[in-house]
């Protein structure tokens, strides 16, 4: 297991490469884009990661991330409540964070191949052949860190790929008067919008919407004016902020159905293994944690068989994440995105804060 090929250079792929290279593994990472670049993401990391990132010298202190300790929730009509976050978190853009980790990966000895997309993976007698659109590689192990949905998922015939993927996401960076220590979740009919500050006094605004709403509206601007603006808090943000992108970052075909932590002998990390509903605000922390769990197993068991690694990792991944993903899907499907359910969630937050904090705890992990 000393020669490892990593597909995808997101948080989990980069951290896996860094830790394994530091432990003496030969790591090749293949990323289809060139750093730095933007990703559609909530850009909030729970402080459950803080001890690990600090110990591994992976915390991006030089960017002075926004320190977040409060959670604001609003209904589709704009009623709002604010709660304290037990652990809290920090806000940093993927543009900054991924490039920060990429530079560390290079210094750790990871062979990074950018602007290159993997199109096929095959295994034979404990050796993997990975083909990209430019060349091919061989290795003892393949780690899949290719994010929410990728071309290679289709070629691998992953089971989730054939199931409905009805959501799209839209992201902006803005300059606003949003409270520096607060992550907000504003509901609108058919979706919700997350707002939180990142580095350099910028604010990340990212919303998830059912694709039928977007199709009916015809374009993003019309959707925002006709649907999102019905929440007066969102209307204020959109009409009083300075938008920093020429056009929004978007992604479609988002699905929260169950995935597999191991598929055709490829061990998956981050969103490739399973994606928590974005309203739970914890996808980045889960990606980081999954990379730690996998690399711990590999470093401690580098002489063990592929089958043993797959078995142990599958078990450990499910122990840590299965219930959180399941709970996140329940919250997404039952509490947000329409007037009745978001008003119910608001009443819970205002009248029964113990219940609200219980929901937050069940979508967040413990420090690792």
N, C-alpha and C positions, 0 to 999 in steps of 0.2 A: 504493500500500500504506500510505497514511497514516492510514486509519480502520480500526481493528481492533476486532472483537468477540470477547471471550473467554468461553467457556462453562465455568463452574466456577471456584470460588475456592479451590482447594487450593494446594499449594506451587507447582506449575508455573504455574498460571494467575495467581496473585498476582505471582510474580517476573517473569513475562513482561510483565504490565501495568506493573509498576514500571519495568523497564528500557526498555520502549518509550515510556512517557510521558516519562521523563527524556530520551529521544532526540528528542522532538518529535512523536511519534505521538499521535493522538487515540484513547484506549482506553476501551471500555465493557466492564465485567465483570459477568456475570450469575451469581449464586449463589443456590441454592434455599433455603439456611438463613440464619440471622442469627448473626453472630459475637458472642461466642465460643461455640463448640460443640465437642463431642467427636467424634472419628472413630475407627473401629476401625483401629488401626495399632500397629506395634511401637514407634514413638516413639524410634527410635535413628537418628542421622544420622552416617554415616561422615565422618571428617576429610578425606576427599578433597574435600569441599566447603568446607573452612575458609578457604583462601586467597580463593576467590571471594566467599564471604559477607562476609568481613572487608573486602575491597577495595570491595565494593558497599555497605558499611554495613548489611548485612542479618543479621549475626550477633547472636543475642539475648543478649548479655552480661548485660543487666540482670536476667535470670532465673536467672543462675548455674547453667547446665545441668550435670547430672552428667557428669563426665569419665570415659570408659570406655576401659580399656586391656587388659582380659582377657576371654577367652571361655571359658565353662564348658559342657560337654556332658555329658548323662547318658543312660544307656540306660533302657529301659522298667522295668528292675529297680532302677534307682537308682545303678548304678555311674557314676562320674564322672571327668572329666579336665578340667584347666584349661590353656589356652594363652594366650600373649601375642598381642595384636593389633598388627600392624606399624604401621598408621596410627592405629588407635583411632577413637574417635568421641565423640559427646556425646548425652545423653538429654534430651529436652524434649517435653512434651505437645503434641499438635496443638491443643488448647484454647488454649495460650499462644502457640505458634509462628504459627499461622494468623492469630490476632487481631493479633499483633505486625506481621506482614507487611501485613495489611489496613489498619492505621493508617498504615503507610508508603505504601501504595498511594494512600490518600486524599490524603495530603500531596503526593504526586507528581502528582496531577491525574487519577488514574483515576476514571472515573464508575462507581461500584459500585452495582448494583441487587440488593438482598438480598430474601430471601423471595419469589423469583421463579424459575420453572422454564422452561427452554427446551423447546418441544414440536416445533418444526419449523425446518429450515434448508433454504433453496433458493438457487440461484445462477443468474444470467442475465446474460450479457455483462459478466463480470468484476465484477458487483455481487452481494452477498449480502443476502438478506432473512432475518432471524432473528425468529421469532415465539416469544414466551413466553406464559405463562398470563395475562399482564397487558397486554402491548403488543407492538409490533414495532419492529425496528431495521434499518438498512441500513449496510453497511460494505464496505470493499475486500477484507478478509481475515477469516476466522474461525479462531480457535484453539480446539481442543477440549481442555479440561483437566477433563473431567467425571468423572474417577476410574475406579474398577474396572468399574462397570456402571451404566448410567443409562437413563432413559426415552428420551432422544434417540438412544442407540445403537440401540434397537429401531426407532424411526421412520426411522432412516437405513439399516436393513437391513444392519447390519454383519455380516460373515461369521462372526465368532466367536460372535455372539449365539445362533446355532442349535446350537452344540456343547455337550456336557455340561458342567455347572458343579457338580461334586459336593461342594464344600467350603463349610463355614460357619466363621465366626470369632467369638470371644467375647472381650471385653476388660473388665478391671477396673482401677481405680486402688486401691492398697492402701498401708498403712503396714506395713513389714516390717523384718526385720534383714538384708535382702539386701545383699551387698557393694556398696559405692557405685561401685566401679570396674569392675564385671563385668556383662557381658551373658550370660545363661544360656539354654540351649536344652535343655529337658527333654522326653524322648520318652515317649509312652504309646501303647498299642495303638490304631492308627488315626489318630494325629496327633502334634502336638508343641506345646509351650508356651514362649513367650519371656518372659523376666523381666529387666527392667533398670530402673535408677533414672532419674527425671526431675527436674524442678525441685522445690524446697521439700521435699526429703527424702522424696518420694513414690516409689512403685514402680509401673511399668506391668506388668501381667500380661495377656498376650494369647495365646490358643491357637487353632490351626486344627484342625478335625476333619472327617472325612468325614460328610456329612449322614445317611448310613444309620445310623451309630452313634448320632447324636442322635435320629433317629426311633425307633430300637429302644429307647433309654433312656426316651423319653417327655418328658423335660424336662431343662434344663441342670443343675440340682442333682443329679439322679439320675445323669446322665452323669459328673459330676465325682466323685461318691462311688464309683461302680461301676467307672469306667475310669481316670480320671486318678490317683486315690488309690493305684492299684497301683504307681505310682512313688512310693516313700517320700519323696523330696525334694519332690514336688508336694503330697503329703498334708500335709507339715509346713508348707509355705507357706500352703495353704488353711486349715489349722486353727489357725495361730498368728498370722495377720495380721489387721489391722483393715481391713475393706472399706469404701471411701469412697462408692461408688455405691449408690443404693437398689436398682438392678437393673443387670445388665451391659449394655454396649453390644454389639450384635450385627449381623452382616451375613451374608447367605446368597448362594447362587448365585455363589461365587467360582470363577473359571476362570483357568488359566495357559496357555491355548492362545495361539497366535501371533495378534497383532493387526497392524494396518497403521498406520504413522506418518502416512499421508495417506489419507483416505477421502472420496470425493465432494468433492474440493477443500478439505476441512477439514484443517488441519495439527494433528496430535495431539501432546500432551505428557503426561508423567507416566504414570500407569497407563492412561490412555486410549490410549496408543501401544503399551504392552506392560508386563506386570506380572511382576516377578521373584518367585519363590517366597519367601514371607515368612521361611522359615528362613534365607535368605541375608542377611537383615537389612539390605537396602540399597535398598529401594524409595524412601525419602525422598531419598536422595542422587541416585538416578537421575532422580527428578522434577525436582530442582533443576538437575541437569546438562542435562537435555533442554530446560528453559526457557532456559538460557544458550545452548545450541547454536542453537536456533531464533531467538532474538532477535539473536544475532550475525549470522546470515544476513540477517535482515530489515533490520537497521540498515545493513549493508554493501551491500545490494542493493535499496534501497527503490524504485528506478526500474525494476527488472526485472519481467518478467511473472510472473503467477501460476504458469504452467507451470514456469518456471525455478526459482522458490522451492520448489515441490513436489519437483522433481527433485533439487535440491541437498540439501534437508533429508532426504529419504528416504535418500539415499546416506550422509550424515553420521550420521544416527540409526542406521542399520544397522551402520556401521563401529564405533560406540561401544558398542552395546547388544546386538546380535543374539546374539553368542557368549555373553555373560553370561546372557542369558535362557535360551538353550538349555542351558547348563551348569547353571543353577539348576533347570531342569525335571528334568535327569538326576539331580542330587543328591536332589531331592525324591522322585522316583519310585523311587530305588534304595537310598537310605541311611537313610531315616527312616520312623518310623511303625509298625514292627513289631519284635519282639524280635530276630530274626536279623540284620536289616540294621542296626539301631541298635547291636547288640553289635559288629558288624563295624566300624562307624564309630568306636566307642569304642576298639577294638584299634588302629585306624589312628592315632587321636589320641594314644594312650598309647605305642604301640611305634614308630610312624613319624611323629613330629611334622613332619618335612619334607613328607610327603604331606598332612598335615592343613593345613599352612600354604599349600600349593599350592592346595588346595580353596578356602581363604579368599581367596587372591589372585585366583582365577578368578571369584569372585562379587563382587569389589570392583574399583573402578576406580582410576586414578591421580589425583593431585591436579590440579585444573583451575583 
